[in-house]
Amino acid sequence: MAIAWQFIRPAGADDHWHRRLDEAIHLVRSCRLVEAVRLADEAIAASPDDKSVTGRAHSFKGEAASIRGALDETMSEYALAIADLEVSPLAGSLARARRGRAEAYFNLAMYSSALEESDRAAMLVESIDVDAVRRRAELATALCAGPIRIELNQAG
C-alpha cells in the first residue's frame, strides 16, 4: 500500500509503539479489525503511562468498534482516547478521535452532539503545525461535519 503522508512525532518521542500503532491504521483500512485491536491492546499493556500511545490505541479500538457497529464500545473507546490525548502533544490524533466520536453520535442520530464534537475537532486542527498534516485533517473534519450540518439543516 502506498503511503501519501508521513507521521510527525514530538522531538525525542519514543517511537517504538507509535510505529507499531501506525500499522494499526493500515490494519483498520484493510478491515483486519481483530489484528488492529490486538495491536492496540498490546500497546496499551506495554505503555500504560504514555498517554499519547494509549490515546492513539483507544482511538483505533474505537474506530474498529464503529466499523463493527458496536456503538457502546465505540463511544467508550473514544472517550478513553480523548481523555488520554487531551494531555498529550498529539493535536492531530485528538482531532481524529473527536471526529470518530462525532461519527458515532451521528450514527446514534445525536446530531447536536455530533456537531459539537466536529467543531471541537476543527478547533484542534487549526493548532497543527505541519501544513500537510493540517490540510489533511481539515479535509477529514469538513467531510465529517458536512452530513451533520445537512441533518441539522445548517449551512457550513
N, C-alpha and C positions, 0 to 999 in steps of 0.2 A: 504494500500500500504506500503510495507516495504521500509525503508529508509536506503540506504547503505552509506550515507555520513552525515556529520554534517555541520552546518553553523557556521562560525567563525566570531565573531564580534569584533570590536575595543574595548579595555577596556573602561568601563564607557559609552558605547553607550546606547542610549535609544532604547530598543529592541521592544517596542510595535509594531510600524509599520513595522519593519524588520520581526518580527514573522508573522504578517499578510501577508506581501509580500511573505514570504516563502510559504504560502498557494497558492499564485498565480502560483507558479511553478507547483504544483500538479494540479491546475485547467487547466493550459495550456496543461500539459501532458495528461489530461483526455479529451481534446478538449472541455472543458467548457469555451469557449473563452469569452462569454458575461460576465460571472461571474468574470473571471480574469481581464477583462478591468474595470469592475465596481469597483473591489477591488483596482486596480491601481489608478483609478480616486479618490477614497476616500483617499488613501494615499497621493496623490499629494495635495488635498484640505486641508488635516489635517496637513501636514508638509511641506508647500511650501518653507521654508527656510532651510530644511535639504536636502542638495544635494545628500547625499547617498540614502535617501528614494526616492526622486523624480527621481533620475537617474535610480534606480532599477525599479521603477514603469513605467517609459517611456520605459525601455528595455523590460519589459513584454508586454507592449502595442505594441511595435514593433514586438515582436515575434508573438503575436496574429494576427496582421495585415498581417504578412508574411504568416501565415497558411491560412488566408482567401484569399490570393493572391492580397491584396491591396498594391502594391509596392510603390506608392507615400506616403501613410500613413506609411508604414514600414520605408522608408528612413527618413521621418520626425521624427518619434518617436525615431529611433536610433540616429539621430543627437542630439536630446534633451537629450537622455540618456548619450551619450558620453560627451556632454558639461558639464552636471552635475557631472558625475562620475569622470571626469578629476580633479575635485577639491575636491574629497573625498578620503578616505584611502582605498577604496574597489577596489584593482587592479584586483581581480578575476571577479568582476561584470563588470568592464570596459572592460576586455578582452572578456567577454561573449557578451557584446554589440557590440564590434568591430567584433567579429565572426558573429553576426547576420547581421551587415551591410555588411560584406563580402559576406554572402549568398545572400543578396538582390542584390548586384552588380552582383553576379554570375547569378542570375535569370534574370537580365537585359542584360546578355551577355557582361558585362563590366568587362572582366576578369583581366585586369591590375589593375583596381581599387580594385577589389576583392582581388587580391594577396597582394596589399599594405595594406589593412585592416587586412588580415590574418597575415601578417608579423608583423604589429603593435600589434596584439593580442599576437603573440608568444613572443615578447619582454616583454610585460606586465606579461605574465605567469612566466617568469624567476624570477620576483620580489615577487612572492607569497611565504610567509614564511612557511606555513603549508604544509608538504610534501604530504599528501594525497590529499589535495585540488590542489596543483601544478600538481601532476601526472594526476589527472582527467582533469584539464584544458589543460595540454599538449596533452593528447589524443584527446580531443574535437577540439583543434586547428589543430592538424595534420589531423584529419578527415575532417576538413573544407578546409584545404589547398590542400589536395590530388586532388580532382576533378578540382580545379582551375588550378593546375600545369599541369594536363592532358590536359585541354583545351588550355593552353599556350604552351604545348609540352615541359615542363621543368621537369628536374629531381628534386626530393625532396632533 
